[in-house]
Amino acid sequence: MAIPGPSNAYRELSKAEYVLPRILLAATGTMAAVGFPELRHYFSEWADVNAVATRAALHFIDTASFQTTGEILGDNILHLQLRKWAEVLVITPLSANTLCKIAGGLCDNLLTCLLA
């Protein structure tokens, strides 16, 4: 008696069939933002990643380490286009300042406008 092979329902997807999850990775102005480029690299190994950083976060992040695809999003209102594009938003690290802005509904930068 032969052992049946796996059914077609459980076959592995080819790379052409697999769609990468779209993750919007955001950083705020804390010392922990130093590791943001490395975190973005790890996420990009298994997902399609776009990054957003507050002005305060840019004091800690080496932006030269980012590779860009040259893709330009089509909407003139960037926060709306990013909201349409992303399936998941990950804010890491999240400063107390940005957390308070989000809780209070203040929209004074791209990241807080994404959440409005």
Secondary structure, 3 states (H helix, E strand, C coil): CCCCCCCHHHCCCCCCCCCCCEEEEEECCCHHHHHHHHHHHHHHCCCEEEEEECCCHHHCCCHHHCCCCCCCCCCCCHHHHHHHHCCEEEECCCCHHHHHHHHHCCCCCHHHHHCC
